[in-house]
Each structure stands twice: as C-alpha cells, then as structure tokens.
Amino acid sequence: MSKQPLLTTYNLSGIKLANRIVMAPMTRSRAGENNIPTDLMAKYYRQRSSAGLIISEGTQISKQGIGYPWTPGIHTDEQVEGWKKVTKAVHQENGKIFAQLWHVGRVSHPRYHNGEPPVAPSAVKPEGQIFTADGMKDFVTPRALETDEIPGIIGDYTQAAQNAVEAGFDGVEIHGANGYLIDQFLKDGTNKRDDQYGGNLKNRTRFALEVVKSVIEAIGADKTGVRFSPAGRNQGISNSNPKETFGYLFKQLNDFNLAYVHLMEPMSDVSDLNNYPTEVTKYFRKIYEGTIITNVGYDKKSGNKAIEDGLADLVAYGRPFIANPDLPERFAANAELNKPDKSTFYGGNEKGYTDYPFMNKSTEMVAE
C-alpha cells in the first residue's frame, strides 16, 4: 500500500517536516497569571508533537493586542520563559512549532485596556458580543489609530518575532485572518482611512506588507509564515472584493520567499456574495507561487486529495487535534477518531485539554 500523501515528508524552507499534517492555531485559554504559558500547556503541545508542524494558539504581541482572557503573550521576559518550556517539550519529541503572532485590534474590550477603547484602522464597531472573564460583553466602538502610531505596532510584531525565536520557536506565523487587526486593515468594511493605510489596494495592503517585511528582516523569510481568511466574515468583517484584494496582496507576497501562506476556506456559505471565492485555496493557488497550507473542514480523505491534486502543500487540522493528540498515527492506522468536548474548548484545566486518550498501539485498522 502506498503511503498517504499527508504522511509524506516536506521541506519547509529548510525545515524537514515528518509529514504534511499541520496542527492549526487554536485558542484554548489555559495561560496562567500575566498571560504566561504554563506547564500544562507544555504537556498539551508535547502530546501533539507528531504533527509535521504545530502552529501555536494566537499569542499577543503586546498588551494592546489582548482581546480574550487566559490567552498567552510573547511580549514579556516571563512569557518568553514560559514558552521555552513549550518549545523544549515539542523538540524533545522531534516536533516543529511556529508561534502565531496576534493583535486583535477592534475585537477587544476596555477591561483589557484600563478602560480605554481598543484600537483599529477605523472607528467601526464590530457586531455582537465578546467573551471576557466576566462573561459576554457588548463590543465597543474602537479608537482609530493615528498614522504615527502604526510604526510602533509594526515594531511590536517584529519584537514578538524576535522573542519567539529566543523562546525556541522554529518560526512565526503572522495572524492576518479572522477579523483581527491585519485583516481589519485589509478589508474595506473596516478600513475607512484616508491616509497611506486606507483607500486603494496599495494602501489597504500596506500595513500587512510592512509587518511581513519587518519580521523577515528581523528573523528571516524562512522562519516567517502568514495566515489569511480572504472569504472570512468573523465579527462582522466584510470586503467588497476579496478576490481583487487578496489577489493583489499575494502577488506582492510572491517576492518575499515566505516559509508559507496559510489559507482558510470559508467558515460560512459565501456563494451568494459577489467576488467572494467559494474555494479559497483553489482560487489563490493560481496566484501565490510559494508553499500553501490549507485549512477548514478537511478530514483524512479530503486532506489526502488536496495534497495529491497539488491544491496545497500542507493541510491544517484544528478540532481533530483537540481530541486526537496522535492524529497522524490515527490517520496512518485508519483508526477511529475521538470526538471533542466543546464545553471544554476555552478555559479550565486538564479536562478536555490533556486527558484525551491516545490510540492503543494494537488497534486494528478499521474499514475506510
């Protein structure tokens, strides 16, 4: 029997991955006091080290970037020391791990900012509510960033990338998806600026490209990936023409020789929306020339087909990794998968985090 495409090795900018299965970044809200990674987090990531590549949960680049409770940062010495436990645990199992660099922008609440509103490209209020340690709260109208503040935020991304390398990460993933700060600059539903960071395509993509360029200059293109959700509508974000916006962006990114671009398929039906790609990876594969990770909705069969057909180079799995720390081994054995407990996704202790059972090594292959 030939090996499943997902289980073949891959050279990621000089990093040899044992397989093409990526653990997607997932917020689990288990960080300790002062957003410091814990020993329990190190155990969680160690358990999942058989992934070809782990991408960490979203990790705040600064205090300003915080948007959710019990999520880790990478902007203090204590946080860097906490992450060292995680990367050491993964590397002891011969795993590879990138840190996802995160600034939530408008998707935050004044309780995290001494009563001040969160920042964003423009003062456009998100729809709905946000989860806080005190329960659900209504979103507030953010404060539009001044032009002269933006270089400082780019500097925060850059310093966070350097901190990640110091903490032992193999690289970083810049979070440009899911309605957070970079995505807010890219999409015209949230970017109403009239300076050099708003308006036309060149201006709306400027912030993302300046962040990428600065991070690359600090740690190298071979250690830098970026995640995008061209068809995403998280937190009410919108864009009049995602095909045009991201087509332009990816043409610019072709010049950077990144480790990868991580593309999210639509998380909701976008078939009735003009200029929204219903098959994101397929559409942008024709434009972006480098390594692509595809994510959202894949199982073993569709993931193998994506690799076999050349749709993507790597496939990221989220929820399957929550309940199956040994997901690659289960794919290899055609074994049944554990079902995740949604009630334990965010916050808590080891329950629903590090207590999912590993596959019995004597498990017989089950029928496809």
N, C-alpha and C positions, 0 to 999 in steps of 0.2 A: 504494500500500500504506500503510495507516495505521501510525503509529508504535507500537512495542511499548509497553504500559503501563509496563514497567520503565524505558523510556528517556525518559519524560516528566519534566518538571521538578517540583520540590516545594519549597514554602516551609516550612522547618523553623524555626518561631519567629523568623522574620525573616531566616534564613539561606537563600539561594536555592541549592538543590541542582540540579546539572545533570541528574541522573537519580535514580531511586529504588533504585539498586543500592548496597548498603552493604557495605563490607569489614568482616567480623566480626572481633572481637578474637581474636588467636591468639598464644599463647606460642611464640616461636621461639628463645629462649635464645641471643641474639647480643650481649647487652650486654657492655661492657668491664669493666675493673677498677673496683671500688667501685660496680658496677651503673650505670655511666654510659653513656647511649646513644652510639653510635659513628657515624662517617661512613658505614660500611657500612649501618647501619640507616636513615640518611637517604636513601641510594640506594634501598633496598628500598621505603620508603614513597613516595618520589618516583615510582618506576616504576608505582605503583598509584593515582596521583592522579586517574585518570579515573573512579574510583568517585564516586558522588554524595556519599558520606560515608565516611571512614575512621574506624574506631574502633581505637585503638591496642591493642597487646598489654597484658595486665594489668601495672599499674605500681604498685609498692609505695608505700603512703602513709607508711611508717615502717620502721625496721629490724625492729621487732617483726612487721611484716606479711610478711616474706620467707618463702618456702617452697620455692623452686626455684633452682638455680644459673643464673647468667648472665642473670638477668631484670632489667629496668631498674627504677629507683626514681624518685621525684619528690619527695624529702624533703631533698635537699642542694642547695647552690648549684651544685655541679659537675654534678649530674644535670639541673638546670634548664637550664644552659648547653648540655648535650648535646642536650636535647630541642629547644632553639631551632634547632639545625641541621636537625632533622627537620621541624618545622613550617614553617620557611622554605622547605625543599625542596618540600614539598607545596603551599604557597601560590604558589610560583613557577610551578607548573603549574595554577594556578587550582583546586586541590583544597581540600577541607574536612576537618578532622580533630579528633576528640574524644579526650581521654585517658581510658583506663579506670582507675579508682582501685580498688586491690586490697589487701585484707588477707586472708591465707589462713586465719587462725585456727588451728584444730587440725591443719590439713593442712600440717604443717611438721615440723622435726626439731631436736633440741637443738644440732646442729652449727651452726645459724644463730643460736643464742641463748646463746652462751658456756656451753653445757652444760645450760642450764635448759630445762624443757619449754615447748612452745608454749602459747599461751593459747586459751581457748574459752569459750563460755557456761557449759559444764558439763564435768566431768571424764569425758567419754565418749570412749573410744579409737576411732579410725577402723579400718576393716578394711584388711588388706593392707599394702602397702609404698609408700614414696615414693622418687622418683628424686632422687639427690644427686650431687654432683661425684665422690663416692667410690663410686658405684654405688647399687643398690637397698638401702634400709634399712627395717626394720620401723617402722611407726608407733608412737608412744609415747602414753601417756595424757596428755592436756593438763591444764594447770592452769586451774581455773575462775576467771574474772575476779572480783575483788572489785567490789562495786557502785560504790565510789568511784573505781575505775579507768576506768569506762566513759566519763565525760565527756572524759577525756584522749584516748581513741581517737576519739571524735566530733570532737574538736579536730584530730586528725591528718588525718582525712578533709577537714576544712574547710581546713586549711593546704595540703594537697596540691592541692585545687581551686584555691586562690589561686595556688599555684606553677604550676599548669598554664596558667592564664590569663597569668601572667608569661612562661611559656615560649612563648606564641604559639598555644596550642590555641584552637580555636573554641568549645570547651565540654568538659564531662567526662561520662563515664558511670560511675556508681557501680556497682561489681560486687556484685550481690546474688544471684548464681547459683552453680551448680556445687559446692555443698557448702562454700563458703568462709565467712568469719566472719558476714556478714549473714545468709546462708542458714542457718547454724547456729543463730542466734537465732530465726529464723522457724519452724523445723521442730521439732516436739516430740520427735522421735527423738534430737536432740542438745541440746535446751534443757530441762533438768530443774530450772531455777532456781525459787526460791520468793520472790524479791523482785519489784520492779516490772518486771523484764525477763523474767519467766518465768511460766508457768501459762496464763492465759486468752489469748484472741486479742489483746486490747488490750495486754497486757504483752509478748507474744512479738513483736508488730509494732512495739513502742515504739522499739527501737534503730534499726531501718531508717528509721522515720519521723523520728526525731531527727537522724539523719545527713542525710537529704534536706533537712529544714528548715534545718539549719545551713549546708549547702552553698549552698542557694538564697539564704539571707541574705547569704552572702559574695560570690557571683558572679552571682546572678540565675537565676530559673527557666528563662529562655530559653536558658541555657547548661548546663542540667542534665538528664541522662537517667539511667535506671536499668535494669539488666538483671536478669531473674529467670528461674529454671527451676522452675516450680511442680511439674512431674512428674519433676524430676531426682532421680537416686539416686546421684550421684557420691560416691565414697569412703564408700559405705555409709550415706549420709544418708537419713533417712526421715521421713515425716509421716503422721499418721493420717488427716488430711482436708485435702489440698491445695486442693480446691475451696472449702472454707469459709475456710481460712487466707488464701488469696490473693484470694478474693472480698472478704473484709473489707478487706484491705490496699489493693486497687485502688480501693475506694470512698473510702478516706481519701485516696489519691493524686489522685483527681479534683479535689480542692480546691487542688492545688499548681500547676497550669498548667505542668507539666513540658514540656521540649522533646520528650521521648518516653519510652515504656516499651518495652523490648526483651525480647521473649518467646521463650524457647527451647522448641521442640517436644520431646517425649520422645526421648531418645537410646537407649532400650531399650523393649521391649514392657512396657506397664503395663496392658494390657487385663484382666489377672486381679487387679488391685489395686482395692479399694473406694475410691471417692472420688478417684481419680486421673484427671484429664482426658486422654483419648487424643488429643484435638485441642485443644491448649492455647490457641492464638490464637483459634480459633473460639469456644471457651467463654468466654474472658475479654473478647473484643471486645464482648460484650453488657453488660459491667460497666464496663470502663475507657473513658472518653469522649475521651481525647486521642489523639495520634499514637502508632501502634504500629509497631514494627519486628518482623518475624517472622524466625525463624532455625531452621536444622537441616533438612537433607535436600532443599532446593529445587534444582531445575535451572531452565533458562531457561523451559520451558513452565509448570511449576507456579508459578514466581515471577510470571510474567505473569498467570496466572489468579488468584493471590492478590490482586494489585492490581486487576485488572478486576472481581473479585467483591466488592471492598471488605473483604476479610478483614483486610488490613493496608495501611498507607500506604507502607511501605518493606520491602524484603526483603534480609536479610543473607546473604552467602556467605562461607564460610571456606575450605575446601580448594581450591575452584576458583580463588580468588585467589592461592593459593600458587604454582600452576603457570602461571597466566594473568594476568600483571600488567596486561594490557589487556582484562580480562574484558568490560567494557561494549562495547568495539569488536567483540569476537568475537560477542557476542550480537547486535549490530546487523547484522553481516555474515552471521549464521547460520553462522559458521565452526566448525571442529573445535576442541576444547579439548585443551591439553597435559595429560598425566597427571602428578600429583605423585609425587615420590620420597619415600616415607615414611621411609626411612633417614636423610634429611637434615632432618626436621622440627625437631629440637631440637639446638641446639649446632652448632659447626662454623664454616665460613667462607662464602664466596660460593656454593659449590656447593649447589644446591637452594634457594638463597635469592635471589640477584640474577642468576642466569645462565639463567633460563628465557627462551626466545625470544619476542619479540613477533610478532604476526601480520604476515605480509607484506601490505603495503597493497594489493597487486594480487590478493590471494586472492579467488577467485571464491566466490560464495555456494554453500553446499552444501545438499543437499536436507534438508528438515525430517525 
